[in-house]
Amino acid sequence: MTNFIPIFPLGIVVYPQEQLNLHIFEPRYKQLIRECLADKKAFGIPAVIDKKVVEYGTLVEVVKVEKEYENGEMDVVTRGVQVFRILEMIGSIPEKLYTGAIVSYPENRFNGSARLHKQVMTALRELHHILQINKSFKKADEDLLSYDLAHHAGLSLHEEYEVLHLFEELQRLEYLKRHLLRVIPLMAEMERLKDRVKLNGHFRNLSAGDI
């Protein structure tokens, strides 16, 4: 399936089912949001990486307008629907301030592995413990998808984008697992380094050991 969608490029990666709160202030995007509300249609958020609109993004729907200001600006709540691939950018649309794109929707599979999922969750909790972060999710652990976890795993923007165009849940979970197993030892060593720096200049009980 291919179709035309209005687009709102941003320097972030949005995942399916993710809630994204946006403050709308530019005239072109105020027009876009108002039309999406009036026509009950979705729009696309492709990621902008290294100052370029990249190939993949996420279709999002407007859930509600949280607040509307006197100057026409809006606070809106949106939710990711599905990943799209840009086939053609449409830079000029008659009577529209915003741009658009012809897109397709790659097939996305959500069948995972309970064992792999548990490994990712364990590693993620360990990372948060090292960083002294208390992170709670709105879903039970067993209901969390890779998309729910990716923003909380310490990925860079490029890495989050790589997850976006993996279309098998098993692939996404494996990607997160490898990332976490790579960064956890680094973060643990940084915490030990911080402890050593804190100790410098303090009185310490030291032993020469068994010599």
Secondary structure, 3 states (H helix, E strand, C coil): CEEEEEECCECCCCCCCCEEEEEECCHHHHHHHHHHHHHCCCEEEEEEECCEEEEEEEEEEEEEEEEECCCCCEEEEEEEEEEEEEEEEECCCCCCCCEEEEEECCCCECCCCHHHHHHHHHHHHHHHHHCCCCCCCCCCHHHCCHHHHHCCCCCCHHHHHHHHCCCEHHHHHHHHHHHHHHHHHHHHHHHHHHHHHHHCCCCCCCCCCCC
